[in-house]
């Protein structure tokens, strides 16, 4: 919280989950001053999205590089293990062998 006034269209957008937590704490301390903020932010909270409905693309700026590296290593290990167990090389079609 900055203590500065913000227009509603700016205040009620962006990271509204964090703003709601801040407004909740402020409203607990000073209900007359901040209950309205809390109530307004409560209305604009986005619905939770199940993890299976979130599409993630390699190179997305919000994914840490270490997570991408870990994913690639895990995937490569899985492919190598699978191919070792089935005597199939990567990129070959087992039906045509």
C-alpha positions in Angstrom: 0.0 0.0 0.0 1.4 3.4 -1.0 -1.0 5.6 1.0 -1.7 7.5 -2.3 -5.1 7.8 -3.9 -5.7 5.7 -7.0 -8.6 5.8 -9.5 -10.9 2.8 -9.1 -10.1 1.5 -12.6 -6.5 1.3 -11.7 -7.0 0.1 -8.1 -9.4 -2.7 -9.0 -7.0 -4.2 -11.7 -3.6 -5.8 -11.6 -2.6 -8.1 -8.7 -6.0 -7.8 -7.0 -5.3 -10.9 -4.8 -2.4 -9.2 -3.1 -4.4 -5.9 -2.9 -7.2 -7.8 -1.2 -4.9 -9.2 1.5 -3.5 -5.7 2.1 -7.0 -4.2 2.3 -8.1 -7.0 4.6 -5.3 -6.2 7.1 -6.0 -2.4 6.8 -9.7 -2.9 7.3 -9.1 -5.0 10.4 -7.0 -2.1 11.8 -9.2 0.7 10.6 -12.6 -0.5 9.4 -14.1 2.9 8.8 -11.3 3.8 6.4 -10.7 0.5 4.5 -13.8 -1.7 4.6 -14.9 -0.2 1.3 -11.6 -1.0 -0.3 -11.9 -4.6 0.9 -15.5 -5.0 -0.3 -14.7 -3.6 -3.7 -11.6 -5.8 -4.1 -13.6 -8.9 -3.0 -16.0 -8.3 -5.9 -13.3 -8.3 -8.6 -11.4 -11.4 -7.5 -10.8 -13.8 -10.4 -12.1 -17.3 -10.2 -9.5 -20.0 -9.5 -8.3 -21.8 -12.6 -7.6 -25.6 -12.2 -4.0 -26.4 -13.1 -5.0 -28.6 -16.0 -6.6 -25.6 -17.7 -3.4 -23.5 -17.7 -1.4 -23.6 -20.9 2.4 -23.1 -20.4 4.8 -22.4 -23.3 8.5 -22.8 -23.2 10.2 -19.5 -22.9 7.3 -17.7 -21.2 8.9 -14.9 -19.2 7.2 -15.8 -15.9 8.8 -19.3 -15.9 12.2 -19.3 -14.2 15.0 -20.6 -16.4 15.9 -23.2 -13.7 12.4 -24.7 -14.0 12.7 -25.0 -17.8 16.1 -26.6 -17.4 14.8 -29.1 -14.8 11.9 -30.0 -17.1 14.2 -30.6 -20.1 16.5 -32.8 -18.0 13.6 -34.8 -16.6 12.0 -35.2 -20.0 15.3 -36.3 -21.5 15.9 -38.8 -18.7 12.4 -40.2 -19.3 13.0 -40.6 -23.0 16.4 -42.2 -22.5 14.9 -44.6 -20.0 12.0 -45.5 -22.2 14.2 -46.0 -25.2 16.7 -48.1 -23.2 13.9 -50.3 -22.0 12.4 -50.7 -25.5 15.6 -50.8 -27.6 14.2 -47.9 -29.7 16.3 -44.9 -30.6 14.9 -41.4 -30.4 13.3 -40.4 -33.7 12.8 -43.9 -35.0 9.5 -45.5 -35.7 9.3 -48.8 -33.9 6.6 -50.0 -36.4 9.1 -49.8 -39.4 11.9 -51.7 -37.7 
